[in-house]
Amino acid sequence: MDQEILNSLIMKNDSKIMYLIMDGLGGLPREAGGNTELETAKTPNMDKLAEEGILALLDPIGYGMTPGSGPAHLALFGYDPINDNVGRGILSALGVDFPVTGKDVCARLNFCTLDADGNIIDRRAGRIASEINERLCKKLQDSITLSDGIEFFLKTESEHRALLVIRGDGLGGNIHDTDPQQTGVPPLTAEGKDEPSKKAAKYVNEFLAKVKEVLNDESPANFILARGFAKHEPLPTMEERYGIKCAAIAQYPMYRGLARLVGMKVLPRPETYEAMYQQLADNYDAYDFFFIHFKKTDSYGEDGNFEAKVKVIEEVDTWVKQLESLNPDVLVITGDHSTPAIMQSHSWHPVPALLHCRNGLSRIDHTNSFGETQCGQGGLGRMLMKNIILEALASAGRIQKFGA
């Protein structure tokens, strides 16, 4: 919808909207005719909401396009996943509260494992503990100096993930990833797409060459892969777009960064699911919209662990039961993209989605359980993910009639 038209239709009221996002929720059967991870999981609470609400399949970007987490989440929030996309490095920086300046180029890092021939054998270095990550970041920070007075900063995100910031005058962020997104091949060389970015890429490659020397005696994390190079360009906030005051509850830094990018208040990092619910209950009266993020569905999908992904979906289903006591006006349950365990990666498959409206206005299909097959028969059909926020706002009575 045209933003100017939408601005003229937005209404404010005291309704509450919740987004419960299971990262990488969508999946595939292990065998022909079988069930996906979501369909295999026992989810009585989500099934009840599905029977009372309405289902859909969401395409994060478009048909056949496999999304990254950044553009997929922007689509969930109603932004254009292509035109409004930002580099993952910026999301990492925002997620760990790094004070980004106009001189900074940011990148998301993975600690990885190289074999004796310099080929990648594990893109995540066995998902090393965050404490090891912190030690390695400090070792690199203390051991490396870049030429021409260029500064760099490293900060741990979580497990194998970290933030790299290159700071200097005249640097650009249009740099190709050094992560080839596959094993059995060497890391790529950083290449800039324009003159300022070529200048920055020179220092990135200098940094990477020195990283290989410093981490030569480490195992399993003996190198790093960089992706999502970017400089920061602020987006209009969700409050500016939709008139809603938003809060985010998320454990992983990147998703906290995504929330900050669109102007949400990011609540303190919760350690447990119980702490997540307590944050929600404690802040329920202060906000109109809540973004609640669960990561492990995606992690287990990437690990190819079908059973573990099923189990975490079941754990989230028991958590959903607690939401009923808060009685939100609109609850959307979905994911940002699909991560089928049989593929061990993000995929282009549409994402199952459930919209439940307390006033019953969402009951326009005859589905009775939450899963990909039933979502394919849902009343909202197959739609672009960026439009689900409009359905939620309308169900909450926050979009008035257009025209006479």
N, C-alpha and C positions, 0 to 999 in steps of 0.2 A: 504494500500500500504506500502511496505517496506520503512522505513524512509531513508535508504541510497540511494535507487533508486530515491525516491522523491527528495532528496536533489540535485541529479544530473540533474533533469529535471526542477527545479524551475527557472523561469525567472522573472526579475524585469522590471516593466514598470510604467507608470503614471496612471494606471487604479484605479478606486475607487470601493470598495466592501462595501456594507452595510448589516448588519444583524439586522432586526427588530424583536425582540423576545417578543411575548406576553406569559408570563409565564402561564403554565397550559392551553394553548389554546384549545387543543382537548377536545371534549365533546361527549355527547350521547343524543338522543332524550328523551323527557319526556314520550312519549307513542309510541307504535309500529307504524311505518310508518311516524313518525313525523320528525322534523328537529333538528339538534344539535344547540348549542348556536351560533356557527359560521355561520351555514346555516340560522338561524333565523334572525341574524343581517343584517341590510341594509348596504352593503359594496360596493358601486359603484366603489370606487377607487381601492380597492383590486381586485374586479371582472374584471376591465379593465386590470389590470396587469396580472391576471390569463389568460385572453383570449389571451394576447400578449406573455405570457411566458409559463412555463411548471410546472406541479404539481406533487406531490409525497405524499406518506405516509411514515413517518419516525419511525423506532423502536429505541428508545434511547439506549437500551441495547440488547434486543433480544426478541423473541416471548414469550409472557406471563409474562414478567418480569416488575414489577412496579418500576420505577426509583425514586430515590431522586433527588432533584434539582442539587446537586453537580455533580454526575456522568453524568446526562443528559446534563448539560452545557458543561462539558468536551467533551462529544460526539459531541455537536454542533461545538466545536472548533477543532475537528478532533483527539482528544486524545482517547485512549482506556478507556471506562468508567469503566472497571473492573480493569485492571492492573495499570492504572494511577489514580485511585480514591483516594481521600484524605478525611479525616474526616471533618465533617461539622464544628467542632470547629476551625480548622485552617482557613477555609473560613470566619468564623465570626471574627476571630482575624485580618485577613488581611483586612476585610471589614471596621473595625473601627480603622485601623492604629495602632493596638497594637504591640509594639516591641517584637516579639516572640524571645525567646532564646532557646538554646539547652536543658535547664533544664525544659522547660515548657510542660505541657499537657493541651490542650485546649478542651473546650466543648461548644456546643451551648445550651443555657438554654431557656426554656419556663417558665414564671410565670404561675401557674395553680391554680385551686380551688379544695380543698379537702372538703369532707363532714365530719360530726362528727365521722364517722366510719373510716376515713382515706382513703376513696375511691375517685378517681378523678371524678369530675362532670363537669369540663370544663378544657380542656388541654391548653387553651389560656387565661384563667382568663378574659373572656369577651373582649379580645384584649384591655387591659388597655392602657391608653395614655402613650406616651413616658415619660412625666413629672413624672408620678407615678412610672414608671419603674426606673427612675433616683433616685427618693427618696428612693425606696426600696433597690436599689443597695448600696446606701450610708449607709442606716441603717444596712444592713448586713455587709458591710465592716468595719463599726465602732464597731460592736457588737461581732464579731466572731474572735477568735484566734485559730489556729490549733496547734496541738502538734508537738514536735520534730523540731521546727523552720521552718516548712513548710509554705511558703507564698501562698496567693491566691489573685486574682484580679478579680473584677467584672466591667463590662462596658456595658452600655445600647447599644443595637442595634437599635431597633425600636419597638414601641408598647409593646407587651408581651415578645419580644425576647431580650436575653442578652448573654454576653460572660462570661465564667468562665475560669480562668487560674490557675492551680495548679503548683507551682514552687518549685523544690527541686532536690537534687542529686539522680540519679539512678531510676527515675520514667519512667514508660512505658505508652504508649497510647492505648494499646489493651484492652479496657475496654468496656463491654456491656453497652448499653443504660439503663438509669433508666426510660425512657419514654416507657410505654407499648403500646403506640399509640392507646389506647382505653379508654373509660370512664367506670365507674362502678367497677373498680378494683383499688387496691392500686399501688403506684409507685413501681418500681423494685429496688432491691439493686444493687449497682455497683459491678461488678465482673470482675477481671482481668484475661486475658488469658495466661499470663506468669508471671514469678516472678517479674520483674520490674513493670508490670501493676497491679499485685496484691498489690504491695506496694502502688502504686498510688491510687488504689481503696479504700484502707483502709482510706486514708485521704479524699477522696471524700465522703465516707459514714459518716465520722466524721463531715464533713462540712454540709451534708444534715440533719443530726440529729440536729445540732445547728440552721440551717435555720428554721426547723419546730418550734423550741422554739421561735425564734426571730419574726417570722411572724404570730404567733398564734393569735394575736389581729388584723390582717389585713383582709380586705375583698374587693374584691373577690380574690386577689392574696395572698394566705396564704401558698404557697409552690412553689417549682421549680422542673422541670423535665429536665434531662440532656441527651444529645445524641451527637453522632459524636465525641467522644473522639479521640484525635490524637496528634501526634508530627509532626513537619514541615519537609518535604523532598521536596526541590525545583524540579520543572519540567522544561524541556527545554521550552523556550519561543516560541510564535508564530512567532516572527521575525526569530528566529533560525531555526524553522521548515519550514516556508513558504516564508521567505524573505519579509514579509509585516510589516509595521509600524502601530501599532494598537492603537485605542483609545476607551474608554468605557464611555457611558453615562447611568447612572443608579441611581435610588433613594435609593434602599434598600442596606444595608451594605453587605449582603451575596454575592450579585451579583457583587458588587464592589470588594469584596475579590476574587471572582472567576476570575475576569479580571486581578487583580494583580498577581494571581497565575500563569497565563500564559503570564505575561510580558506586559500587556497592560498599557498604560498611562490612569489612571482613572481621568477624568475631575471632577471639583468641583461638589458637589451634587446639582442637579437642583431641585427646589421646585415645578415647574409646567411643563406641557407639552410644553408650549410656551418657557420656559427656556431651555428645552431639545433641541428644534429645534434651538434656538439661539446658543447654544454650538456647535451644529453640523455645522451650517453655519460658525461660527467664526473659527472653527478648520479644516474646510474642506480641505484646501490646505496643511495642515501639516501632514496628515496621509493617509495611503492606505486603511485601514480597520476600520469600525466603528461597534461596538457592542452597540445596543440601546435596553434597557430593560424596559418593562412595567410589573408591578407586579399585578395589581388589577384583571386581568382575573383569576389568580390563587386564590387570596383571596376570591373572590365571589364564585368561584367553591367550595372551601372548606367550605364556609358558606351555601352551598346549594341554593344560590340565582341565579337562572337561568336568571331572567330578568335583574339583575344588571350586570351579566357577558355579556349578549347581549349588554347592553348599553355601557359598556366600550370598547367592540370590535368596536362598531360604532364610539365612540370617537376617537379611534386610527385610524380608516379609514379616518376621516377628517384630521388627522395629516399626514397621508400618502400623501395626496394631496400636502402638502408643500414640500415633498421630490422631487417631479417632477421638481421643479425649480432648484434643485442641479444637476439633471440629472446623477445619479450614473451609472457606467458601469454595475454593477451587484447588484441587490437587492434581498435578501432572506428574506421572511416573514414566520415565523413559531413559534413554541413554544418549550419549553424544554421537556414537557411531557403533558399528558392529565389529566385534573382535571374536570371530569363531575360533574355538579351540583347535579345530582340525586344520586351520590355516596358520595359527600362531602369529597373527598380524591383524591390523585393521583391514576392513574390507569395504566394498562398495554396496553391500546389501542394505536394504532399508531397515530402519530401527523401529522395533515395536514401541508403541506409545499408548498411554491410558490417560484419559481426562475424566475426572470425577467432579461433579458439581453438587454442592450440598442441597441446592434448591430443586434438584431433579431435572433441570433443563437440559442435561447432557444425555438423557436416555432416549436415543433415537436409533439404536441398533439392538440386535438380539444376541449379542455375544455373551458368553458366561465364564470365560477364563482368560487369563493374560498370557499370551504367547504369540509367536509370529503368525501361525496359521489363522488364529482367531482375529488378530489385528488386520490381516489381509481382507477380512470380511467386515471390518468395522465401519461405522457410519461416517467417519471422517475420511475414509479411503486412504489413498496414497498421496501424500502432499509434501511440499517443500518444508523442511524443518523450521525455516525462519517464520513460517506462518502460525506455528503452534502458540506463540505468545499472544497473537491476536485472538485466537479462540479462547485462551485463558482469560484475557482481559474482558472479552465480551461476556463470557459466562459469569464473571464477577461483577457485571453491570457497569463496566468502566468505559464502554464505547457507546456513544449515543447514535441515534438515527442519522443517516446521511440524506440530505435533501428533504424536500417538502413531502 
